[in-house]
Amino acid sequence: MNVSKYEQRVLHALAQGGRITFEKDDRGKIVEVLCFNREGWVLSDCTLGIFQKLRRRGLIASRESGPYQITRLGLGAVRAQLDNR
């Protein structure tokens, strides 16, 4: 599956235990997203457009109205990266 560099960054952060929180407007449409890594830092590469692409492809999902997390399909799509700590 073709996944862009920014989508890979978001998926990698989610694969390590991150989450995507969202804000909805009064009609129930998602208007703002924030991607947090496992330490609680915000990933600036996660825009609303990237979020919608990942959700449409089924790489991320929300369970029981909670924050969005990576799915099994998303885990298979993410490429291994070195963790520069």
C-alpha positions in Angstrom: 0.0 0.0 0.0 1.3 3.5 -0.9 1.7 5.5 2.2 3.3 9.0 2.1 6.1 10.2 4.4 3.8 12.2 6.6 1.3 9.3 6.9 4.2 7.0 7.8 5.2 9.4 10.6 1.7 9.5 12.0 1.3 5.7 11.8 4.7 5.2 13.4 3.8 7.4 16.4 0.5 5.5 16.7 2.2 2.1 16.5 4.3 3.1 19.5 1.3 3.8 21.6 0.1 7.2 20.4 -3.4 8.4 19.9 -5.4 11.0 17.8 -7.9 13.2 19.6 -10.5 15.2 17.7 -12.9 18.1 18.0 -16.3 18.1 16.4 -18.5 21.0 15.4 -22.2 21.3 16.3 -23.2 19.1 13.3 -20.9 16.2 14.4 -18.2 16.7 11.7 -14.6 16.4 12.8 -13.0 19.9 12.4 -9.7 19.5 14.3 -7.3 16.7 15.1 -4.3 16.4 17.4 -1.9 13.5 17.3 -0.1 12.6 20.5 2.8 10.2 20.8 3.1 8.0 23.9 5.0 10.6 25.9 2.2 13.2 25.3 3.9 15.4 22.8 1.9 16.7 19.9 3.0 15.6 16.4 2.6 18.6 14.0 2.6 16.4 10.8 -0.9 15.2 11.6 -3.3 17.4 9.7 -7.0 17.0 9.1 -6.3 15.9 5.5 -3.8 13.1 6.6 -6.2 12.0 9.3 -9.1 11.7 6.8 -6.9 9.7 4.4 -5.8 7.3 7.1 -9.3 6.8 8.3 -10.7 6.3 4.8 -8.1 3.6 4.2 -9.0 1.8 7.4 -5.5 2.3 8.9 -6.9 4.0 12.0 -10.1 3.6 13.9 -11.9 4.9 17.0 -13.3 2.3 19.5 -16.2 3.2 21.8 -16.1 6.9 20.9 -12.5 7.1 22.2 -9.4 8.6 20.5 -8.3 7.1 17.2 -5.7 4.4 17.3 -3.9 2.3 14.7 -5.6 -0.9 13.4 -4.1 -4.2 12.4 -4.1 -3.0 8.8 -2.3 0.1 9.8 0.4 -1.9 11.6 1.0 -3.9 8.5 1.3 -0.7 6.4 3.8 1.0 8.6 7.5 0.6 7.7 10.1 0.0 10.4 12.0 3.0 11.6 14.9 3.5 13.9 13.9 5.1 17.2 16.3 7.9 17.7 16.3 8.3 21.5 
